[in-house]
């Protein structure tokens, strides 16, 4: 009889141990799920906060006589020494929700990319706009072409963004190129200023 009692106790203990292990596993799984939920909630909160102050720079063509523009001089070809110029007057406007600061740019012509350092305006508040007259130096023998300005800037939380503005040139006749249209691409977040060196990112 004592032997049967011992086996009953062993059986009960085994059930208790198994139940304890199952409860521990359930608790661990629940804790992991809660932790993942907290991480995702924080990520969503941070993303919402970022989007609420994200700059968005837009480029629009304007009549050259409407504004007192800044000036920007760019070569469509690296070794171009001609005096021919294609004049394009544009508005650079921040249509996003927050300020863009430390604005730099890379000029990508038909041959290569060139880090030009700070843009003609280094900061744009939400809704702020500046005019710029761009003088594109170009060999008039060039056929239809596309070049771009690669902007890089930070928001007020030091998130870094890259944004491309393309300039599409068409041939008007046998002797003249003209800027047909501008294509502004959406900004892309490329990191934080603490973990993304601006000069390295601009050259990519």
Kinemage of the C-alpha trace (Angstrom):
@kinemage 1
@onewidth
@group {chain A} dominant
@subgroup {mainchain}
@vectorlist {calphas} color= white
{ca unk a 1} P 0.000 0.000 0.000
{ca unk a 2} L 2.779 2.535 0.793
{ca unk a 3} L 4.255 1.813 -2.671
{ca unk a 4} L 0.968 2.724 -4.374
{ca unk a 5} L 0.817 5.920 -2.322
{ca unk a 6} L 4.343 6.827 -3.389
{ca unk a 7} L 3.444 6.354 -7.063
{ca unk a 8} L 0.349 8.505 -6.608
{ca unk a 9} L 2.523 11.250 -5.103
{ca unk a 10} L 5.008 10.957 -7.967
{ca unk a 11} L 2.151 11.213 -10.482
{ca unk a 12} L 0.671 14.258 -8.730
{ca unk a 13} L 4.105 15.912 -8.531
{ca unk a 14} L 4.707 15.264 -12.236
{ca unk a 15} L 1.359 16.859 -13.098
{ca unk a 16} L 2.204 19.851 -10.895
{ca unk a 17} L 5.636 20.269 -12.508
{ca unk a 18} L 4.143 20.007 -16.012
{ca unk a 19} L 1.473 22.578 -15.136
{ca unk a 20} L 4.099 24.899 -13.653
{ca unk a 21} L 6.236 24.633 -16.799
{ca unk a 22} L 3.194 25.320 -19.002
{ca unk a 23} L 2.283 28.371 -16.909
{ca unk a 24} L 5.867 29.667 -17.077
{ca unk a 25} L 5.936 29.246 -20.847
{ca unk a 26} L 2.604 31.049 -21.159
{ca unk a 27} L 3.866 33.878 -18.969
{ca unk a 28} L 7.070 34.201 -21.013
{ca unk a 29} L 5.081 34.200 -24.266
{ca unk a 30} L 2.715 36.835 -22.871
{ca unk a 31} L 5.625 38.975 -21.645
{ca unk a 32} L 7.317 38.747 -25.060
{ca unk a 33} L 4.079 39.702 -26.803
{ca unk a 34} L 3.624 42.656 -24.435
{ca unk a 35} L 7.213 43.773 -25.021
{ca unk a 36} L 6.770 43.520 -28.809
{ca unk a 37} L 3.550 45.537 -28.525
{ca unk a 38} L 5.350 48.229 -26.544
{ca unk a 39} L 8.181 48.360 -29.083
{ca unk a 40} L 5.695 48.618 -31.973
{ca unk a 41} L 3.663 51.269 -30.142
{ca unk a 42} L 6.817 53.316 -29.553
{ca unk a 43} L 7.816 52.891 -33.218
{ca unk a 44} L 4.386 54.054 -34.380
{ca unk a 45} L 4.469 56.997 -31.969
{ca unk a 46} L 7.941 58.034 -33.146
{ca unk a 47} L 6.902 57.671 -36.797
{ca unk a 48} L 3.768 59.758 -36.261
{ca unk a 49} L 5.836 62.402 -34.486
{ca unk a 50} L 8.396 62.382 -37.337
{ca unk a 51} L 5.742 62.715 -40.032
{ca unk a 52} L 4.142 65.596 -38.140
{ca unk a 53} L 7.305 67.697 -38.649
{ca unk a 54} L 8.637 66.225 -41.915
{ca unk a 55} L 9.717 68.857 -44.466
{ca unk a 56} L 8.847 68.406 -48.138
{ca unk a 57} L 10.590 70.662 -50.641
{ca unk a 58} L 8.789 71.393 -53.908
{ca unk a 59} L 10.205 72.955 -57.091
{ca unk a 60} L 7.865 74.951 -59.349
{ca unk a 61} L 8.470 76.969 -62.500
{ca unk a 62} L 7.610 80.673 -62.351
{ca unk a 63} L 7.748 83.670 -64.634
{ca unk a 64} L 11.253 85.106 -64.455
{ca unk a 65} L 9.883 88.617 -63.880
{ca unk a 66} L 7.704 87.803 -60.873
{ca unk a 67} L 10.319 87.569 -58.129
{ca unk a 68} L 13.641 88.949 -57.039
{ca unk a 69} L 15.495 85.679 -57.369
{ca unk a 70} L 18.704 84.324 -55.981
{ca unk a 71} L 21.026 82.940 -58.627
{ca unk a 72} L 22.480 79.470 -59.176
{ca unk a 73} L 24.935 78.525 -61.920
{ca unk a 74} L 25.193 74.874 -63.044
{ca unk a 75} L 26.928 73.120 -65.941
{ca unk a 76} L 25.122 70.357 -67.813
{ca unk a 77} L 28.478 68.884 -68.822
{ca unk a 78} L 31.619 68.755 -66.725
{ca unk a 79} L 34.015 70.233 -69.274
{ca unk a 80} L 31.600 72.712 -70.793
{ca unk a 81} L 33.249 76.091 -71.327
{ca unk a 82} L 30.641 77.572 -73.646
{ca unk a 83} L 28.823 80.796 -72.899
{ca unk a 84} L 25.454 79.312 -73.882
{ca unk a 85} L 22.971 79.448 -71.023
{ca unk a 86} L 19.553 77.965 -70.429
{ca unk a 87} L 17.728 80.172 -67.945
{ca unk a 88} L 15.131 78.619 -65.670
{ca unk a 89} L 13.277 80.514 -62.925
{ca unk a 90} L 11.823 78.361 -60.170
{ca unk a 91} L 10.295 78.593 -56.720
{ca unk a 92} L 11.741 76.351 -54.022
{ca unk a 93} L 9.014 75.909 -51.406
{ca unk a 94} L 8.665 73.812 -48.274
{ca unk a 95} L 5.177 72.305 -48.496
{ca unk a 96} L 5.789 69.935 -45.581
{ca unk a 97} L 4.739 70.269 -41.955
{ca unk a 98} L 8.094 71.199 -40.460
{ca unk a 99} L 11.286 73.161 -40.988
{ca unk a 100} L 14.071 71.876 -43.231
{ca unk a 101} L 17.499 72.903 -41.922
{ca unk a 102} L 21.139 72.499 -42.982
{ca unk a 103} L 20.100 72.136 -46.622
{ca unk a 104} L 22.925 70.896 -48.845
{ca unk a 105} L 22.941 69.603 -52.386
{ca unk a 106} L 24.712 67.505 -54.975
{ca unk a 107} L 24.515 68.524 -58.628
{ca unk a 108} L 24.207 65.503 -60.938
{ca unk a 109} L 24.862 66.571 -64.515
{ca unk a 110} L 25.239 64.459 -67.652
{ca unk a 111} L 28.714 63.281 -66.672
{ca unk a 112} L 29.084 62.992 -62.906
{ca unk a 113} L 27.944 64.069 -59.420
{ca unk a 114} L 29.350 67.069 -57.576
{ca unk a 115} L 28.945 67.948 -53.918
{ca unk a 116} L 28.184 71.674 -53.967
{ca unk a 117} L 27.880 72.091 -50.202
{ca unk a 118} L 25.143 74.312 -48.795
{ca unk a 119} L 22.178 75.199 -50.998
{ca unk a 120} L 21.421 78.854 -51.841
{ca unk a 121} L 19.045 78.786 -48.863
{ca unk a 122} L 20.090 76.742 -45.826
{ca unk a 123} L 16.728 76.536 -44.034
{ca unk a 124} L 13.068 76.619 -45.039
{ca unk a 125} L 10.201 76.864 -42.582
{ca unk a 126} L 6.896 75.193 -43.381
{ca unk a 127} L 5.212 77.242 -46.113
{ca unk a 128} L 8.304 79.345 -46.794
{ca unk a 129} L 9.330 79.864 -50.440
{ca unk a 130} L 12.331 81.353 -52.228
{ca unk a 131} L 12.857 82.145 -55.877
{ca unk a 132} L 16.017 81.145 -57.713
{ca unk a 133} L 17.118 81.795 -61.269
{ca unk a 134} L 19.188 78.853 -62.478
{ca unk a 135} L 21.686 79.385 -65.271
{ca unk a 136} L 22.378 76.040 -66.923
{ca unk a 137} L 25.570 76.264 -68.983
{ca unk a 138} L 25.096 73.898 -71.895
{ca unk a 139} L 26.534 72.938 -75.237
{ca unk a 140} L 23.680 73.529 -77.647
{ca unk a 141} L 24.581 70.301 -79.484
{ca unk a 142} L 23.226 68.297 -76.551
{ca unk a 143} L 20.107 66.355 -77.376
{ca unk a 144} L 17.277 65.864 -74.881
{ca unk a 145} L 18.727 65.478 -71.399
{ca unk a 146} L 17.899 64.997 -67.717
{ca unk a 147} L 19.948 66.301 -64.794
{ca unk a 148} L 19.118 66.597 -61.110
{ca unk a 149} L 19.760 68.308 -57.817
{ca unk a 150} L 19.967 65.926 -54.869
{ca unk a 151} L 18.940 67.795 -51.713
{ca unk a 152} L 19.822 66.610 -48.240
{ca unk a 153} L 18.484 68.239 -45.093
{ca unk a 154} L 17.366 67.631 -41.515
{ca unk a 155} L 14.137 68.158 -39.639
{ca unk a 156} L 13.934 69.620 -36.132
{ca unk a 157} L 14.500 66.172 -34.594
{ca unk a 158} L 17.710 65.777 -36.654
{ca unk a 159} L 16.236 63.118 -38.925
{ca unk a 160} L 18.115 63.271 -42.254
{ca unk a 161} L 16.317 63.237 -45.605
{ca unk a 162} L 17.349 62.966 -49.224
{ca unk a 163} L 15.205 64.417 -52.000
{ca unk a 164} L 15.739 64.598 -55.760
{ca unk a 165} L 14.620 67.337 -58.148
{ca unk a 166} L 14.982 66.439 -61.824
{ca unk a 167} L 15.280 68.943 -64.659
{ca unk a 168} L 14.173 67.590 -68.021
{ca unk a 169} L 15.473 69.419 -71.101
{ca unk a 170} L 13.993 69.094 -74.588
{ca unk a 171} L 15.143 70.478 -77.900
{ca unk a 172} L 12.950 73.336 -79.044
{ca unk a 173} L 14.562 73.513 -82.476
{ca unk a 174} L 17.905 72.765 -84.085
{ca unk a 175} L 19.725 75.292 -81.926
{ca unk a 176} L 17.957 75.611 -78.577
{ca unk a 177} L 17.439 73.423 -75.549
{ca unk a 178} L 14.835 74.461 -73.018
{ca unk a 179} L 13.768 73.219 -69.565
{ca unk a 180} L 10.576 71.322 -70.318
{ca unk a 181} L 9.596 70.201 -66.822
{ca unk a 182} L 10.677 69.636 -63.228
{ca unk a 183} L 10.040 66.411 -61.345
{ca unk a 184} L 10.146 66.581 -57.550
{ca unk a 185} L 10.457 63.228 -55.805
{ca unk a 186} L 9.233 62.566 -52.280
{ca unk a 187} L 11.796 62.893 -49.481
{ca unk a 188} L 13.414 59.685 -48.257
{ca unk a 189} L 14.588 59.365 -44.662
{ca unk a 190} L 18.234 58.260 -44.589
{ca unk a 191} L 18.918 58.199 -40.855
{ca unk a 192} L 19.678 60.485 -37.922
{ca unk a 193} L 22.326 63.183 -37.952
{ca unk a 194} L 24.101 61.306 -35.154
{ca unk a 195} L 24.514 58.122 -37.217
{ca unk a 196} L 24.563 59.483 -40.785
{ca unk a 197} L 27.350 61.785 -41.914
{ca unk a 198} L 25.878 64.380 -44.235
{ca unk a 199} L 28.813 64.573 -46.592
{ca unk a 200} L 28.900 60.797 -47.062
{ca unk a 201} L 25.181 60.600 -47.702
{ca unk a 202} L 25.270 63.380 -50.245
{ca unk a 203} L 27.784 61.550 -52.380
{ca unk a 204} L 25.792 58.323 -52.559
